[in-house]
Amino acid sequence: MNILNLIREIKKSKKGIFSVCTGNFDVLRIVFEYMKDKDITFIIESTSNQVNQEGGYTGLKPDDFVKKLRELADEVDFDFGRIILGGDHLGPLPWRKLAPEKAMEKGKRMVESYVKAGYRKIHLDTSFPLGNEKDIPPEVAASRQADLCEVTEKAWREEGLKPPVYVLGTEVPPAGGVVNKEEYVTTAEEFERIVSITEEIFKKRGLEDAWNRVIAFVVQPGVEFYKDGIRLYNPSKVKDLSDTGRKYHFVFEAHSTDFQPLENLSQMVKDGFSILKVGPELTFKFREGLFALERIERELSLNPSNFSETLLSAMKENPKYWQNYYKDGSEIDMKYSLLDRTRYYLPDDRVKKAKEKLFENFKNKKLNLGVISQYFPDLFWDVLSGKTKPYGTNLVKAKVCKSIQRYIDATS
């Protein structure tokens, strides 16, 4: 698959492509099963926090993630060649508290490991301060992107692999949602200045060939989600940016599009945000389905799985993944926040066992329509029409599939 030609065709046709950005293999299985019979190319990405050379919070290195993903594709008879493998926020992000030199050295080893593992869509992210830095100018961010790019270019050539494509930009939304609700939209002037600075630095470094393989720039389109709200897309606020983007050879990549309505996502694609990324929404919907199933479990007096209690206990015992987002330690936030910090705890062995017990309780157990209407109201009509089978695991999967279908509709 020629990714470069694919993106150029997408830009020309004003269509889009969506990216599933998650390290959760329950969700990825659902995606593969749902997309199996659909003739659609899409992207699967892992982030630098999820997967890196030290294991990330999933415990997987890039090679491990790709191997596990291929095994999953084989299990469900999904054509692995239909996906583009991407790395998101690659660089020094997980080590941003270290001194710049040390953080960048770890970032270089990360991008090298991603490229050698077979990832071909590489997002180089150096948009944040490192160590004791208060702020960094775009020139420094672009120079650091070039540092990382030099490593990736060397890696694919040494391994005899196909050249990767790049996503660049310094106007990058924070990974996983925001705490600060202040609205920000990249201006056309800021965007052109960043592109000019980055292009100049890349070409000075002898990275002109890599520059020609830049498929997208990340900008801030004014969409965001935080723990208790969603900032909806407003096309009037990005008109100048959208118009300016049309004259370049690359497209815009939109992060944090989770929870946006279909009409907003479709408009974003029309406005040049051709790559739409979805991540936390999928694990949020998966968790939401598990909680609903657990409520039914209690109603039916089944042997309790204690899934929600186990999940909350794991979060309280190890607050590192949520404490900067829910400073007051609210259990409501911990369980239901749109930021979905629960996704960091789903790989916990105790949580996985509780989930498996929950699913086992509903194996071959058909649920009546009234119960489905009460606890899965968004799926009632799908069950009634026969689109979704009235069984526990099917209902949980269908919640995730509804989100995926919204992105299919928006990009096609």
C-alpha positions as CSV (number, residue, x, y, z in Angstrom):
1,M,0.0,0.0,0.0
2,N,1.4,3.4,-1.0
3,I,0.4,5.6,1.9
4,L,1.6,8.8,0.3
5,N,-0.5,8.2,-2.8
6,L,-3.5,7.3,-0.6
7,I,-3.3,10.6,1.3
8,R,-2.9,12.6,-1.9
9,E,-6.0,10.9,-3.3
10,I,-7.9,11.6,-0.1
11,K,-6.9,15.3,-0.3
12,K,-8.0,15.5,-3.9
13,S,-11.3,13.8,-3.3
14,K,-12.0,15.7,0.0
15,K,-12.6,12.4,1.7
16,G,-10.8,11.2,4.8
17,I,-9.3,8.4,6.8
18,F,-9.8,7.6,10.5
19,S,-7.2,6.4,13.0
20,V,-8.0,4.0,15.9
21,C,-5.5,5.1,18.5
22,T,-5.7,2.5,21.3
23,G,-3.5,-0.1,23.0
24,N,-6.5,-2.0,24.3
25,F,-6.8,-5.4,22.6
26,D,-10.4,-6.0,23.6
27,V,-11.3,-2.9,21.6
28,L,-8.9,-3.8,18.8
29,R,-10.6,-7.2,18.5
30,I,-14.0,-5.5,18.2
31,V,-12.6,-3.2,15.5
32,F,-11.1,-6.0,13.5
33,E,-14.3,-8.1,13.7
34,Y,-16.5,-5.1,12.7
35,M,-14.2,-4.0,9.9
36,K,-13.6,-7.5,8.5
37,D,-16.2,-7.3,5.7
38,K,-15.8,-3.6,5.0
39,D,-13.6,-2.6,2.1
40,I,-12.0,0.3,4.0
41,T,-8.4,1.2,4.7
42,F,-7.8,2.7,8.1
43,I,-5.1,3.4,10.6
44,I,-4.2,1.7,13.9
45,E,-1.9,3.7,16.1
46,S,-0.2,3.1,19.4
47,T,1.0,6.1,21.5
48,S,4.4,6.7,23.0
49,N,2.8,6.2,26.5
50,Q,1.1,2.9,25.5
51,V,3.9,1.3,23.7
52,N,7.6,2.2,23.7
53,Q,11.1,0.6,24.0
54,E,10.6,0.3,27.8
55,G,7.1,-1.3,27.5
56,G,4.8,1.7,28.2
57,Y,1.7,1.2,30.3
58,T,0.6,-1.8,28.2
59,G,3.9,-3.6,28.9
60,L,4.5,-3.9,25.1
61,K,7.4,-2.8,23.0
62,P,6.7,-1.8,19.4
63,D,7.7,-5.3,18.1
64,D,5.4,-6.9,20.8
65,F,2.5,-4.7,19.8
66,V,2.8,-5.5,16.1
67,K,3.2,-9.2,16.7
68,K,0.2,-9.3,19.0
69,L,-1.8,-7.2,16.5
70,R,-0.9,-9.7,13.7
71,E,-1.9,-12.6,15.8
72,L,-5.3,-11.0,16.6
73,A,-5.9,-10.3,12.9
74,D,-5.2,-14.0,12.1
75,E,-7.6,-15.1,14.9
76,V,-10.5,-13.1,13.4
77,D,-9.5,-13.7,9.8
78,F,-8.9,-10.0,9.2
79,D,-6.6,-8.9,6.3
80,F,-3.7,-7.2,8.1
81,G,-2.7,-5.5,4.8
82,R,-5.7,-3.3,5.0
83,I,-4.4,-1.2,7.9
84,I,-1.7,1.4,8.2
85,L,0.4,1.1,11.3
86,G,1.1,4.4,13.0
87,G,3.0,5.7,16.0
88,D,1.4,8.6,17.9
89,H,3.3,11.4,19.9
90,L,6.6,9.7,19.2
91,G,9.6,11.3,20.8
92,P,10.5,12.4,24.3
93,L,6.9,12.7,25.7
94,P,7.1,9.8,28.3
95,W,10.4,11.2,29.6
96,R,9.6,15.0,29.4
97,K,10.6,15.5,33.1
98,L,14.2,14.5,32.3
99,A,16.8,16.9,31.1
100,P,16.4,17.7,27.4
101,E,19.4,15.7,26.3
102,K,18.4,12.6,28.2
103,A,14.7,12.9,27.1
104,M,15.6,13.3,23.5
105,E,18.0,10.4,23.6
106,K,15.2,8.1,24.8
107,G,12.9,9.7,22.2
108,K,15.4,8.7,19.5
109,R,15.6,5.1,20.6
110,M,11.8,5.1,20.6
111,V,11.3,6.3,17.0
112,E,14.0,3.9,15.9
113,S,12.2,0.9,17.6
114,Y,8.9,1.9,16.0
115,V,10.3,2.1,12.5
116,K,12.2,-1.2,12.8
117,A,9.0,-2.8,14.0
118,G,7.2,-1.9,10.8
119,Y,5.3,1.2,11.6
120,R,5.0,3.5,8.6
121,K,3.0,6.5,9.8
122,I,5.3,8.3,12.2
123,H,4.0,11.3,14.2
124,L,7.1,13.1,15.6
125,D,6.0,15.2,18.6
126,T,8.4,17.7,20.3
127,S,5.8,20.3,21.1
128,F,6.3,20.4,24.8
129,P,9.1,21.7,27.2
130,L,11.6,19.2,28.6
131,G,13.1,19.1,32.1
132,N,13.2,22.6,33.6
133,E,12.3,24.4,30.3
134,K,9.4,26.8,30.7
135,D,8.5,27.1,27.1
136,I,10.1,26.3,23.7
137,P,10.0,28.3,20.5
138,P,8.9,26.6,17.3
139,E,12.4,26.7,16.0
140,V,13.6,24.4,18.9
141,A,10.6,22.1,18.4
142,A,11.2,21.8,14.7
143,S,14.9,21.2,15.3
144,R,14.1,18.4,17.7
145,Q,11.7,16.9,15.1
146,A,14.6,16.9,12.6
147,D,16.8,15.2,15.2
148,L,14.2,12.4,15.5
149,C,13.7,12.2,11.7
150,E,17.4,11.7,11.1
151,V,17.1,8.6,13.3
152,T,14.1,7.2,11.6
153,E,15.5,7.8,8.1
154,K,18.7,5.9,9.1
155,A,16.7,3.1,10.6
156,W,14.5,2.2,7.6
157,R,17.4,2.4,5.2
158,E,19.6,0.1,7.4
159,E,16.8,-2.4,7.7
160,G,15.9,-2.3,4.0
161,L,12.3,-1.3,4.8
162,K,9.9,0.9,2.9
163,P,10.2,4.6,3.8
164,P,7.8,5.9,6.4
165,V,5.6,8.9,6.1
166,Y,5.5,11.7,8.6
167,V,3.1,13.8,10.7
168,L,4.6,17.0,12.0
169,G,3.6,20.2,13.7
170,T,4.0,22.0,17.0
171,E,0.4,22.9,17.6
172,V,-0.3,19.5,19.1
173,P,-3.2,19.0,21.6
174,P,-2.1,17.1,24.8
175,A,-2.4,13.3,24.5
176,G,-5.6,11.9,26.0
177,G,-7.6,15.1,26.5
178,V,-7.1,18.3,28.5
179,V,-7.5,19.6,32.0
180,N,-7.6,23.3,31.0
181,K,-10.9,24.2,29.3
182,E,-9.5,27.3,27.6
183,E,-10.3,27.3,23.9
184,Y,-7.4,27.5,21.4
185,V,-7.5,27.5,17.6
186,T,-4.3,27.6,15.5
187,T,-4.4,30.7,13.2
188,A,-3.5,30.5,9.5
189,E,-0.5,32.8,10.2
190,E,0.8,30.5,13.0
191,F,0.4,27.5,10.8
192,E,2.3,29.0,7.9
193,R,5.1,30.2,10.1
194,I,5.5,26.7,11.7
195,V,5.5,25.0,8.2
196,S,8.1,27.5,6.9
197,I,10.4,27.0,9.9
198,T,10.1,23.2,9.8
199,E,10.7,23.0,6.1
200,E,13.7,25.2,6.3
201,I,15.3,23.2,9.1
202,F,14.5,19.8,7.4
203,K,16.1,20.9,4.2
204,K,19.2,22.4,5.9
205,R,19.6,19.0,7.6
206,G,19.5,17.2,4.2
207,L,16.0,15.8,5.0
208,E,14.4,17.0,1.8
209,D,13.3,13.5,0.8
210,A,11.7,13.0,4.2
211,W,10.0,16.4,3.9
212,N,8.4,15.3,0.7
213,R,6.9,12.3,2.7
214,V,5.2,14.6,5.2
215,I,1.5,13.6,4.9
216,A,0.0,15.8,7.6
217,F,0.5,18.6,10.1
218,V,-1.2,18.6,13.5
219,V,-3.0,21.8,14.3
220,Q,-5.5,22.9,16.9
221,P,-9.0,23.0,15.3
222,G,-10.8,24.1,18.5
223,V,-12.1,20.6,19.3
224,E,-11.3,19.1,22.7
225,F,-12.8,17.0,25.5
226,Y,-12.2,17.2,29.2
227,K,-13.5,15.4,32.2
228,D,-17.0,16.8,32.1
229,G,-17.5,18.4,28.7
230,I,-16.8,18.5,25.0
231,R,-15.8,21.6,22.9
232,L,-17.6,21.2,19.6
233,Y,-16.2,21.9,16.2
234,N,-17.0,25.4,14.9
235,P,-16.1,25.7,11.2
236,S,-16.3,29.5,11.2
237,K,-13.4,29.7,13.6
238,V,-11.0,27.7,11.4
239,K,-12.1,29.0,7.9
240,D,-8.8,30.9,7.3
241,L,-6.8,27.9,8.5
242,S,-8.8,25.6,6.4
243,D,-8.4,27.7,3.3
244,T,-4.6,28.1,3.9
245,G,-4.1,24.4,4.3
246,R,-5.5,23.6,0.8
247,K,-2.3,25.0,-0.9
248,Y,0.0,22.5,0.7
249,H,0.9,18.9,-0.3
250,F,-0.2,17.5,3.0
251,V,-3.5,17.4,5.0
252,F,-4.4,18.3,8.5
253,E,-4.5,15.6,11.2
254,A,-7.1,16.2,13.9
255,H,-6.5,14.9,17.4
256,S,-9.0,14.7,20.2
257,T,-12.0,14.4,17.9
258,D,-13.6,11.9,20.3
259,F,-17.3,12.4,21.1
260,Q,-17.8,14.9,18.3
261,P,-21.2,14.4,16.5
262,L,-21.2,12.9,13.0
263,E,-22.1,16.2,11.3
264,N,-19.1,17.9,13.0
265,L,-16.7,15.1,12.0
266,S,-18.0,15.2,8.4
267,Q,-17.5,19.0,8.3
268,M,-14.0,18.6,9.6
269,V,-13.1,16.3,6.7
270,K,-14.6,18.8,4.2
271,D,-12.5,21.5,5.8
272,G,-9.2,19.6,5.2
273,F,-8.9,17.7,8.5
274,S,-8.6,14.5,6.5
275,I,-7.2,12.3,9.3
276,L,-9.5,11.9,12.2
277,K,-8.2,10.3,15.3
278,V,-10.3,8.5,17.9
279,G,-8.9,6.9,21.0
280,P,-10.3,7.4,24.5
281,E,-13.9,7.3,23.2
282,L,-13.6,3.7,22.3
283,T,-12.3,2.5,25.7
284,F,-14.9,4.8,27.3
285,K,-17.7,3.1,25.4
286,F,-16.2,-0.3,26.2
287,R,-16.0,0.5,29.9
288,E,-19.5,2.0,29.7
289,G,-20.8,-1.3,28.3
290,L,-19.1,-3.3,31.0
291,F,-20.7,-1.2,33.8
292,A,-24.1,-1.6,32.2
293,L,-23.6,-5.3,32.0
294,E,-22.6,-5.4,35.6
295,R,-25.8,-3.6,36.6
296,I,-27.8,-6.3,34.8
297,E,-25.6,-8.9,36.6
298,R,-26.9,-7.5,39.9
299,E,-30.5,-7.4,38.7
300,L,-30.3,-11.1,37.8
301,S,-28.5,-12.0,41.1
302,L,-25.7,-13.7,39.2
303,N,-22.4,-14.6,40.9
304,P,-20.9,-11.1,41.2
305,S,-17.9,-10.2,39.1
306,N,-17.2,-7.0,41.1
307,F,-15.8,-5.5,38.0
308,S,-16.4,-1.8,38.8
309,E,-15.2,-2.2,42.4
310,T,-12.1,-4.0,41.2
311,L,-11.4,-1.3,38.6
312,L,-11.8,1.5,41.2
313,S,-9.6,-0.3,43.7
314,A,-6.8,-0.6,41.1
315,M,-7.1,3.1,40.4
316,K,-6.9,4.1,44.0
317,E,-3.9,1.8,44.7
318,N,-2.0,3.3,41.8
319,P,-3.1,6.9,41.2
320,K,-0.3,7.9,38.9
321,Y,-2.5,7.8,35.7
322,W,-5.3,10.0,37.0
323,Q,-4.1,12.1,39.9
324,N,-3.1,15.0,37.7
325,Y,-6.5,15.0,36.1
326,Y,-8.8,14.5,39.1
327,K,-7.0,16.3,41.8
328,D,-9.9,16.0,44.3
329,G,-10.0,12.2,43.9
330,S,-13.6,12.1,43.0
331,E,-14.9,8.6,42.3
332,I,-17.4,10.0,39.9
333,D,-14.6,11.4,37.8
334,M,-12.5,8.3,38.2
335,K,-15.3,6.1,36.8
336,Y,-17.2,8.3,34.4
337,S,-14.9,11.1,33.2
338,L,-14.7,11.6,29.4
339,L,-11.0,11.6,29.8
340,D,-11.4,7.9,30.5
341,R,-8.3,7.4,32.7
342,T,-9.8,3.9,33.4
343,R,-8.2,2.7,30.2
344,Y,-4.8,2.7,31.9
345,Y,-6.1,0.1,34.4
346,L,-7.9,-2.3,32.1
347,P,-4.6,-4.3,31.6
348,D,-4.4,-4.9,35.4
349,D,-4.6,-8.7,36.0
350,R,-7.3,-8.3,38.7
351,V,-9.4,-6.1,36.4
352,K,-9.0,-8.5,33.5
353,K,-10.1,-11.4,35.7
354,A,-13.2,-9.5,36.9
355,K,-14.0,-8.6,33.2
356,E,-13.7,-12.3,32.2
357,K,-15.9,-13.4,35.0
358,L,-18.5,-10.8,34.0
359,F,-18.5,-12.0,30.4
360,E,-18.7,-15.7,31.6
361,N,-21.8,-14.9,33.6
362,F,-23.6,-13.8,30.4
363,K,-22.3,-16.6,28.2
364,N,-25.3,-17.9,26.1
365,K,-27.7,-15.8,28.3
366,K,-30.3,-14.1,26.2
367,L,-31.5,-10.8,27.6
368,N,-35.1,-9.5,27.3
369,L,-35.9,-6.3,25.6
370,G,-37.0,-4.5,28.7
371,V,-33.7,-5.0,30.4
372,I,-31.8,-4.0,27.2
373,S,-34.0,-0.8,27.0
374,Q,-33.1,0.0,30.6
375,Y,-29.4,-0.5,30.5
376,F,-28.5,-0.3,26.8
377,P,-31.1,2.2,25.5
378,D,-28.9,3.2,22.6
379,L,-29.0,-0.3,21.3
380,F,-32.7,-1.1,21.8
381,W,-33.8,-0.5,18.2
382,D,-30.7,-2.4,16.8
383,V,-31.7,-5.4,18.9
384,L,-35.4,-5.1,17.9
385,S,-34.4,-5.0,14.2
386,G,-32.0,-8.0,14.6
387,K,-28.9,-5.9,13.9
388,T,-27.5,-6.7,17.3
389,K,-28.0,-10.0,19.1
390,P,-29.5,-9.7,22.7
391,Y,-26.5,-11.2,24.5
392,G,-24.2,-9.4,26.9
393,T,-20.9,-9.5,25.0
394,N,-22.7,-8.5,21.7
395,L,-24.2,-5.4,23.5
396,V,-20.8,-4.3,24.8
397,K,-19.2,-4.7,21.4
398,A,-22.1,-2.9,19.7
399,K,-21.4,0.2,21.8
400,V,-17.9,0.4,20.5
401,C,-19.0,-0.4,16.9
402,K,-21.4,2.6,16.9
403,S,-18.5,4.9,17.5
404,I,-16.4,3.3,14.8
405,Q,-19.4,3.6,12.3
406,R,-19.6,7.3,13.0
407,Y,-16.0,7.7,11.8
408,I,-16.6,5.5,8.8
409,D,-19.6,7.7,7.8
410,A,-17.6,10.9,8.4
411,T,-14.6,9.9,6.3
412,S,-16.4,8.2,3.5
